[in-house]
Structures are given as structure tokens and as C-alpha cells.
Amino acid sequence: MLAQSKRRKGAQSKKSKRKRERRNRYLRLRYFFEIAETKDPNRRWLKQIVANFLNPDSTKIQYNMDDIVKLLDQALVDITIQPTLLEFEAPTFVCGDIHGQITDLRRIFHICGYPSTKRFLFLGDYVDRGAHSIEVICVLFALRLLFKNNVYLLRGNHELAHINKSYGFMEDINVRWASDLPKAKELYRKFNEVFSFLPLAAVVSNKILCMHGGLSPSLNSLDDIRRLERPITTPKGLAQDILWADPQHGVQGFKHNSMRACSFNFGEKDVEERLKKMGLSKMIRAHQVVQFGWEAFANGRVITVFSASRYQEELYNYAAIIDIQKNLRMEIMMIKPADFEETLNGVVKDELTKDDPQTPSTKSEDEKSLRGKSERGKTFEEKDD
């Protein structure tokens, strides 16, 4: 009995300690709002959206539909004046798919810092599959409106209506506002209207091309992207490839992407030729879940980054973020997978994995070599070639 009592007290003590740590972390995050203070009272509701997101005790955040409509109206105005190809200078953090995993988005900001002082580029796929798609996309739109020079949002293939209709986002909205389905349907339509105007690609410091999917046989210069007109509801050709294409070892030329049933697979030689033609040296893309949150292709010229850890219950994949520094040196930060229950509940736990992450013993030597040797993952040196 005494031993059981001690174990019980020990477990309660650990639980209380974790709760205190979460609360203290939340209080530290409030400093973020002091930096973000605005004299415009009409923008305080944006900060409240972010405040609700940062609260570690929040899971399903209660939203007023009128506030979301206002958020989408302002986001639409902001996004429509952005170019199809964003161009800005490093430093920046680059994040891959989030897929409604509020846990990982919270951890990204806790690890990297906040958009009040740090720049972030997100590569799309904010919604679907995860339990908190509405929370994730709302806070990202709010942060974009608050910090326009530090938050950039690209479009992913799950920001297409015919995709998010089938993979969870539409259902999330209908369930959340089941008491007024006509308004819920209009809200869903409005989200996709905003999605249809999202930029498709970005170039960092004139050297690093960033997009959700990949290269296209129709992509010969950056002007090809600049000339794409929005809104895009049913992407074809270059726009489709930017959202859907995948790299594949051993492919010669562009081949039909049979796994996606659309777009192309591209190989190492295609990467070398296209990047050289456009005066670029590297490409960062998302779109594919990878075991350690990132994966190199074509001798490191292409990096896939995926920022949703433990993407499905049976997967124990890491999340990753790419830190592009001012001198274009890159560091990849890997985040340990959260417990699946924590992912569902939006709990922040298990931060940056430093040094040697716990990886499956069956991992091949080739895969091991990809992880690199720096304490935050592999370090790439940017070269003009």
C-alpha cells in the first residue's frame, strides 16, 4: 500500500509539474503580444485569435462565425495583392505540411520564436486529416495579417476544394457549425475562395525556390510562375505541377505521376537542368511525409520538409523545420513525434530533438547518412554554382 501511495504521489507530482511548465510557457508567450501591440482597436480580435491558439489548455477553440468571416474578408484583400511568386530575403524558417496538427504548429513557434521577430514561410497543406484544421488556418491567417513582413503562406494541394471536400476540412466546418449548415457551407466556400488566391511559390534571396509540390516541364524561368493568373480553382499545367509533382530517383525526364494520378515525377537531371536555367541553386518543397521530417534529393539540391509529426497513428515520423540563415546556410531542426493522444488534444510536449534522435534500428546506412552531424540536423552550405 505504501509503495502504491508513493507511486501515485509521484505520478501526480509529475503531472502537476508538466501542467506548471505548460502554464509558465504560456505566460512567457504573452510577451509576444506586448511586441504585437497595436493602437488599432479593430485589430485586437486578431490578437485574440492568436491568444486562444497559444493557450496550452485550448483544444477545440470556440470561434464566432462573424469573426471568421471578417478574418477571411481581410485575408482575401491581403492575399489578392500579393504576387503569385513571392520574393524576399533570408533569414527565414521554412515549414512543410501542418495538416491541422495544432500541437506541431505550437511547437514550431516555441522552438523557432514568433512572427513578431522571426520570419516564416509555410509551404501549404494547412488543413485536412488533422483534428484542428480550423484552428491552424485561422491562426495562420491572423498572424499573416498582424505580421505581413514575417509570415508568408503558399498554397498546397489540400487548399483545393475538391481535395479538402473529401479529406476532412469540409466535414470539420459542418460539424463545428451543425446548427446552421447553410452558413457553414458558405463559410467553407469562402475559405476556398481565399485559398484560390494564395501564392504558389517563393524565391528566397534569389537562390532558393520554395513550393509545395515540385518542378514542371512547363517551368523554364521564374517569369513562368509570375505570369500565372489567380484565382486558380482547377489548376492545370504548371500550376498543377507546382502543387502536385514529386521527385523520384532514377527518373529520366518528366514521367506521369501514377501515385497521384496527375502531374509528374521528376529526376535528378531535371533538377540540375531546371535550377541552372533559372539561376537557382536549391529547391525546398513539402507534399510528402518522410520519416525524419526531411529528406534530400539530387545531391541536396532538393529538400523535402514535412512539419506534421506522427502524421498518422501508425507512423512515428519526426517533424522538421528548415532554418535558412542570412548567409543562406541551412540548418534542419527535427522535432520528436508527440504521443498520438497529445497530437489529438493539442498538447505541447517533446521539443526539439538535438544531437542523435531515436531512430528505428532497421534504418539503412544510406538513410542514416542523410541525417547529418550537426546538433540540429544536417547543415547545408549554400554555393553559387
Sequence and secondary structure as in RCSB ss.txt:
>XXXX:A:sequence
MLAQSKRRKGAQSKKSKRKRERRNRYLRLRYFFEIAETKDPNRRWLKQIVANFLNPDSTKIQYNMDDIVKLLDQA
LVDITIQPTLLEFEAPTFVCGDIHGQITDLRRIFHICGYPSTKRFLFLGDYVDRGAHSIEVICVLFALRLLFKNN
VYLLRGNHELAHINKSYGFMEDINVRWASDLPKAKELYRKFNEVFSFLPLAAVVSNKILCMHGGLSPSLNSLDDI
RRLERPITTPKGLAQDILWADPQHGVQGFKHNSMRACSFNFGEKDVEERLKKMGLSKMIRAHQVVQFGWEAFANG
RVITVFSASRYQEELYNYAAIIDIQKNLRMEIMMIKPADFEETLNGVVKDELTKDDPQTPSTKSEDEKSLRGKSE
RGKTFEEKDD
>XXXX:A:secstr
 HHHHHHHHHHHHHHHHHHHHHHHHHHHHHHHHHHT  S GGGHHHHHHHHHHH TT SS    HHHHHHHHHHH
HHHHHTS SEEEE S EEEE B TT HHHHHHHHHHH  TTTS EEE S  SSSSTTHHHHHHHHHHHHHH TTT
EEE   GGGSHHHHTTSSHHHHHHHHTGGGHHHHHHHHHHHHHHHTTS  EEEETTTEEEESS   TT SSHHHH
HT  S  SS  HHHHHHHH EE TT  S EE TTTTSSEEE HHHHHHHHHHTT  EEEE  S  TTSEEEETTT
TEEEEB  SS STT    EEEEEE TTS EEEEEE    HHHHHHT     EE SS    TT  HHHHHHH SBT
TB EE     
